[in-house]
Amino acid sequence: MGMTITATLSKREQSIADRKERIIAAARSIIAEQGYDALTTRGLAQAAGVTVPTLYNLVGDKEAIISAMAEHSVEATWARLDFKNAATPLEMADAVINAAYAELIADAAYSTGALIALQRLGIAFAYHPTRDNAGARAARRSVEMAEEVCKAARDLGLLRGNLCPRDLAVQMFTAYRAPLDDWLSQAIDDDEMLRRQRWGFYSVLASDAAEEFRAELLERIIALTNAISHEEEAA
């Protein structure tokens, strides 16, 4: 009898997980195609094939749905992150930026709508060590990616150790966020967002880098700066 109960519970848990996935997928589709304002609990329940009470029981209201989507996106970025093929901390830093960008543009319409929804709901995608909301939790997970880069650099003796990896990672996240906001407002294009994010990551690492590593970082920073200068001259 015990084995039967375990199997039943497992099926029930799988059913709950499947319905949650359908809800998130339906919400993504609505936001991507129609924007955040089109997202209603009744319409979402219908699109996901669940009742409104089930929607509230499994996920919650619109704020909870947007929050779940934000955290889902960060976890999807972690899933895309490939440190195995990153031989150096600089390659790891690039891998973080590349993974975040790949997740962002996998469905740019959805990404834009979801980020705007967070702003509209007053849920800041900003680092805070203890605040318990989706924006802060997603930001802390994002900071963990950058912290892996800083730990690797520290363990290789590339950093002087005056600043701890977590503090450096928080600043790297800040350097990532500002260009993202400019991209979201359509003030800059994809290439400029990536250029600024790399520039920011390298600059933060340079603030605590040992001499040889700092020289390598400065070389990359100068190359990024020269690249935009050449584009402006050509224009």
Disulfide bonds with the S-S distance in Angstrom:
none
